[in-house]
Amino acid sequence: MRRILLLLLTAATLACHRKPANEYPKDLVDNFLGACRSNGGSDDACRCSLEGIQNRFTAEEYNALEKRVKENDEAATRLLTEVVTDCRD
């Protein structure tokens, strides 16, 4: 029983720290995390949000989406909000 519990805990831990599907350039990552933190996000919530975005969008797709958000595109804003909702504190 202990082995099964240990195996499940290990699997859960590894699942939370998987490499994102899409790698982003360091400057994009740094800018995202800095903006997230300056808007009141905790380090954990900001990293979780970034991982969620990286798992769903390529860097090019994210840049295009961010541009649409800056242009007040409500659909783009809703889409990004959906991706990061699970990461809120």
Buried (B, 14 or more C-beta within 10 A) or exposed (E): EEEEEEEEEEEEEEEEEEEEEBEBEEEBBEEBBEEBEEEEBEEEBBBBBBBBBBEBBEBEEBEEBBEBBEEEEEEBBEBBEEBBEEBEE
